[in-house]
Each structure stands twice: as structure tokens, then as C-alpha cells.
Amino acid sequence: MHEKYMELAIDEALKGKGKNFTNPLVGAVIVNDNQVIARGGHLAYGEPHAEKNAIHSCKTPEKLFNSTIYVTLEPCNHYGKQPPCTQAILQSGIKRVVIGQLDPNPLVAGKGKQFLEDHGIEVITGILEKKVQKLNGHYNFYYEHQRPFITLKQAISLDGKIALAGQRTALTGAEASEKVHEERGDYQAILIGSNTALIDNPSLGTTKSTAFPPYRIILDRKGETLSHKELTIFHDGSSPVLIFTENMQKADVPKHVEVICEKALTIPVVVSELFSRTIQSVYVEGGAKIHDAFLASGYWDELITYLTPKIIGGDGTASFTSSRRTEQVTAIKTIAIETFGEDLRITGRRG
């Protein structure tokens, strides 16, 4: 019975997809005498949470007394952009709270559950927990590991090349390209190196409908991109741009661009800075040296490879290439393969 209503709460949570920014997707359903009397979701960043939307949507408020609320994520017990949901539940007369997943955010992290129990409300946890966790995979990872979830994405030929030497090279077909532009919207930041910025001049946008387009991040040790104001990133203000560099020169950049100077530009330093800015997920598009730097650092969690039936050969740029000496093979697990036109999309997690 609990699973049935938690499924409905999950449906409500999905209504907020693309609108919640750093907040998690959350859904709630209120049940009395085995009948659903109200539903609600967290529909937009800064707006009321799922529990309050469900309570306020109830057309028969008297039925809230002694009812059960099913909520995908533990109700908050702190003041943020909205007052605590635990207070709203307590004041409504609801007597039982069924939770899919406890919140890993330290501001909540068991405090909501404890408050409700301390005030005589029955709390049940762990209903459809694994399914509920998938609603907010990046959010959960961010708080559990204290860093963003990092995906390395590449498009390669059958001989392991990502481009003709020094040239912008479109390898995949239209279907795969469309998928890439869509999946960018599943992340809060898109990251490339300065060579990719200078050669490809990408916009790094997404076709997915989202109220918060991903940050665009460039790792540019020498600050070379700062001398190329013709680049699309300087003219397209649709989302913020962060340029990491060791070059301390004063840069005249548009308002949507921020230059972050570091004494030593390393992957751990970049990841730490993104964590401090509450960026929960990063889609690393390369190039080869950037991918290898993430691989060497250990700061990566997933690899997405678009494999195209083409061959480059010769001095074409090879995937994950740098001057670093390697002495081990890295295993990939949880492999999934999809077809997009003539191309394969292969995903896997760290072994």
C-alpha cells in the first residue's frame, strides 16, 4: 500500500524537473481512509515545497486531521527561502509521515524526522528508497561525497581519435549530436579546456527546457581565451561563464563572465571551487588533456562515449592523451549501450 502512494509522490516530484536549480525534486501525496485528498510538488526554486503545496491544495482541509502524507524526501526543519515543512505538517493535523529517502543535506539530515517524532507524529522511512534516490542522484552525491558528480564525455572514431590535429572535427551524426545537446541540460556545469574553446568555439548550450542553463567552465592555465573576445562564450550571456586561469592579468570581460585566478590550476582546486559554489554536477567535454587530467586526479564518476563508425588515423588527436606516464588500467562497470543513428552511446561508471 505504501509503495502505491509513494509512486504517486514520485510523479509529483517530476513536475519540477528543470526548475529547481540546486534544490532537489520532491513530491508529496496526502491520503485519508485510503483516498488521495491532495498532491503537490516542489515546482520551482524559491517557491513553496512539496509538502506545503500538497497541504494548501487540499479542498477538504478537515480531512487533513489524522491523515498520512507520503513525501519522497525528508521534510526540512530549517528556515531557508521557505519556512520549515515540519511545522506545516504539524499544524495541519497530519499524524503520519511516510518518507522515501532521508535528506543527505546537513541542514536536514535526520533533523526533520526527529522533530516530527518528538511531536508525536509517526514516521516511516525507506519506502521505494532506491527509486526515490534516482530522482536526485547528483544532489545526493554532492552532499554524500562533498563534491560534484563528474561525467567525462567524449566522441571518438573507431581508432580512438577525437579530432583531426588542431581542427574542429564533427564526428557524430545528427541524432547523437542532438542527444549531447539535450543531456547537457542534466548537469549544472559544462567544462572544457582552452584548446577546445579556441578551436571549436562552442556555445556549450543545451536544448533541454530548463530555467537554469548550466554554467560554462573553461580551464585556461595561460589565459589564452581572454585575448579572443570574438569567442561565442563572451557574446552569449544565456548562462554564467567561469574561466579558471593562472594568469593574473586584469581581464575586461562581460558581466556574465567571471575569471578565477589560481596559483596552481589543478583538478582538485577546480572541483573544490565548484563545490563551494554549490555546483552539484559537471559534464566534462574535453579535450584529451583535460579528460586525462580528470582521470589522473580520480575526480570522475561516469564516462559517456559516443562511438562513431569513422577512422581518422595519422596524427589525429587521440582520446585521453597527455604526456603522463600510465602504469595501470582503469575498469569501467555498469555498462549501457544505446544507438543513435549510426553512432553508439556507451556509458559506464568507475570500477
Secondary structure, DSSP 8 states (H G I E B T S, - for coil): -HHHHHHHHHHHHGGGTTT-TTS---EEEEEETTEEEEEEE--STTS--HHHHHHHH-S-GGGGTT-EEEEEE----S-SSS--HHHHHHHHT--EEEEEE---STTTTTHHHHHHHHTT-EEEE-TTHHHHHGGGHHHHHHHHHTS-EEEEEEEE-TTSEEESTTS----S-HHHHHHHHHHGGGSSEEEEEHHHHHHH-------S--SS--EEEEE-TT-GGGG-TTSHHHH--SS-EEEEES--------TTEEEEE-SS--HHHHHHHHHHTT--EEEEEE-HHHHHHHHHHT---EEEEEE-S----TT-EETT--S--------EEEEEEEEETTEEEEEEEE-
